[in-house]
Each structure stands twice: as C-alpha cells, then as structure tokens.
Amino acid sequence: MASGVAISDDVIDHYNSIRVRQAGTEAGQRLKLVVMCLSKDQKSIIVDSENCLKVKDVGNSDVLKKILSKLPTNECRYALYDCSYVSRESVKEDLVFILSAPETASLKSKMVYASSKAALKAKLPGLKFEWQINEPTDRDASSLVEKLGGKDMVKSLEGNPV
C-alpha cells in the first residue's frame, strides 16, 4: 500500500491469469490486456473490466491500436499488456507494465497513480518492461520498441515490421 491506496485481490488474480498459460485454455480466451484503475473512492486499485481484452477480441486488427484505444486519453490507468514481438534471436512474449498518465488528466490523479506505482509493481513480480504514456507521441509503436530494446533488437511487433 502506497499513498493509502490498496491493491485488490482481483488485480492479483488477473495478473496471474495473464502471466501463466493455463493448460486447456483456448488461445482466444487468454488475456491480452488487463487495465487497472483507481476505485471511485480512490482507496484501491481495481481491474477496469470493461477495458480488458482477450486475444480473440483483438483478432487480426492492428493490435497496438486496439490496446491503446482501451487507455483513456484524459484519465490515468495502469495496464498489463501481453506483448508479442520478434527480436534478433527469437520470437518473444513479455508482459509490459503500462502507466498511462496523460497530460490532460488531473494533477491529483497523476500524483496518486505515480505514488502507487511502486507498490503495485511489487505485487506483480517479474515484469521486465515498463511503458509510460504521458503525451500523444508516447502512444507510438516506436516508443514501445525502444522499451523492448530498440530497432536494432526488435524486428517486428505484433506481426508488423518495425
């Protein structure tokens, strides 16, 4: 708990679901994106179920565009994104922790999200990458590619060449 904000058990359950492939689970039923927000009373971090995506919800569309469409452009959010990409060595899938704190969000909201981030990440062990989205240019694929190792390392992202 940081800044007086608790983390709901549902957040941990969703993290475990997106992190571990359950035997017998259909590929389309796997989580692709888990979006989290502060509860209405601002006392806990909860799953924003309306904005979560399963692999089947993404289909053959522009995956990154679909992911970003679930992050409001005027409100802060946390997210876990199951990112697929091809590096120089191999095909990879990694969880990317996203903190979306747009310039248009309220200062109080940005402060609470920023001060609660460390406590949330501590409850979600094993995250290698963090993508912070503050301004419109951060929403570009090249911004994520840099976080994953840069253009020299990443050859394609979600099936699209970089």
C-alpha positions in Angstrom: 0.0 0.0 0.0 1.4 3.4 -1.0 -0.3 6.8 -0.8 -3.0 5.0 1.2 -4.1 3.0 -1.9 -4.7 -0.7 -1.6 -4.4 -3.3 -4.4 -7.5 -5.5 -4.8 -7.1 -9.3 -4.9 -8.8 -9.2 -8.4 -5.8 -7.3 -9.7 -3.5 -10.1 -8.5 -5.8 -12.8 -9.9 -5.8 -11.1 -13.4 -2.0 -10.7 -13.2 -1.7 -14.5 -12.5 -4.1 -15.2 -15.4 -2.2 -13.1 -18.0 1.2 -14.3 -16.8 0.6 -18.0 -16.8 -0.8 -20.0 -19.6 -3.4 -22.4 -18.2 -3.4 -25.9 -19.7 -6.5 -26.5 -21.7 -7.3 -22.8 -22.1 -8.2 -21.8 -25.7 -5.7 -19.4 -27.2 -8.5 -16.9 -27.9 -9.6 -16.9 -24.3 -6.2 -15.8 -23.0 -5.9 -12.3 -21.7 -4.0 -9.8 -24.0 -4.6 -6.7 -21.9 -5.6 -6.1 -18.3 -6.5 -2.4 -17.5 -6.5 -1.2 -13.9 -7.8 2.0 -12.4 -8.5 3.6 -9.0 -11.8 2.8 -7.5 -14.4 5.6 -7.3 -13.5 6.3 -3.7 -9.7 6.4 -4.7 -8.8 3.9 -2.0 -7.9 0.9 -4.0 -6.6 -0.2 -7.4 -9.1 -2.4 -9.2 -9.5 -4.1 -12.6 -11.2 -2.0 -15.2 -13.1 -5.0 -16.6 -14.8 -3.0 -19.4 -11.4 -2.2 -21.0 -9.6 -5.6 -20.7 -9.0 -7.6 -23.8 -8.7 -11.2 -24.6 -6.7 -12.5 -27.6 -10.0 -13.2 -29.5 -11.1 -9.6 -29.0 -8.0 -8.3 -30.9 -8.3 -10.6 -33.9 -6.3 -9.6 -37.0 -6.7 -5.9 -36.3 -3.8 -3.5 -35.5 -3.1 -4.9 -32.1 -1.3 -1.9 -30.7 -4.0 0.5 -31.9 -6.6 -1.7 -30.2 -4.6 -1.8 -27.0 -4.1 2.0 -26.9 -7.8 2.5 -27.6 -8.6 0.9 -24.2 -6.4 3.6 -22.4 -8.4 6.8 -22.0 -6.6 9.9 -23.3 -7.8 12.1 -20.4 -7.6 9.7 -17.4 -4.8 7.8 -15.8 -4.6 4.0 -16.0 -2.3 1.1 -15.3 -2.2 -1.9 -17.7 -0.6 -5.2 -18.2 0.0 -6.0 -21.9 1.0 -9.4 -23.2 3.3 -8.3 -25.9 4.4 -10.5 -28.8 7.5 -9.5 -30.8 10.4 -10.9 -32.8 13.9 -10.0 -31.7 17.1 -10.7 -33.5 17.3 -14.0 -31.6 13.8 -15.4 -31.3 10.0 -14.9 -31.1 9.3 -13.4 -27.6 6.3 -12.8 -25.4 6.7 -10.5 -22.5 4.4 -8.7 -20.1 4.7 -4.9 -20.4 3.6 -2.8 -17.5 1.9 0.4 -18.7 1.4 3.6 -16.8 -0.8 5.9 -18.7 -0.8 9.4 -17.2 -1.9 11.8 -20.0 -1.1 15.5 -19.8 -4.9 16.2 -19.7 -5.5 14.1 -16.6 -5.9 15.9 -13.3 -2.7 16.7 -11.3 -4.1 14.9 -8.3 -4.8 11.7 -10.3 -1.4 11.7 -11.8 0.2 12.1 -8.4 -1.8 9.2 -6.9 -1.0 6.9 -9.8 2.7 7.8 -9.7 3.0 7.3 -6.0 1.1 4.0 -6.1 3.0 2.5 -9.0 5.9 1.0 -6.9 3.5 -0.8 -4.6 1.5 -2.2 -7.5 4.7 -3.4 -9.3 5.9 -5.0 -6.1 2.7 -7.2 -6.1 3.3 -8.1 -9.7 6.8 -9.7 -9.7 8.8 -10.5 -12.9 7.8 -7.5 -15.0 10.8 -6.7 -17.3 9.4 -3.8 -19.3 7.6 -0.5 -18.4 6.0 1.8 -20.9 5.0 5.2 -19.6 2.5 7.1 -21.8 2.3 10.8 -20.9 1.9 12.6 -24.2 0.5 11.6 -27.6 3.9 10.8 -29.1 4.4 8.1 -26.3 1.4 6.3 -27.9 3.5 5.5 -31.0 4.8 2.0 -31.6 8.4 3.3 -31.8 8.1 4.3 -28.2 7.3 0.7 -27.2 10.0 -0.7 -29.5 12.6 1.5 -27.6 11.5 0.0 -24.3 11.8 -3.6 -25.7 15.4 -3.0 -26.8 15.3 -0.6 -29.8 15.1 -1.0 -33.6 18.4 -2.9 -33.6 17.0 -5.6 -31.4 13.3 -5.7 -32.3 12.4 -6.8 -35.8 8.6 -6.9 -35.6 5.9 -6.1 -33.1 2.6 -8.0 -33.0 3.3 -9.3 -36.5 4.2 -5.9 -38.0 7.7 -4.9 -39.1 9.3 -2.0 -37.2 
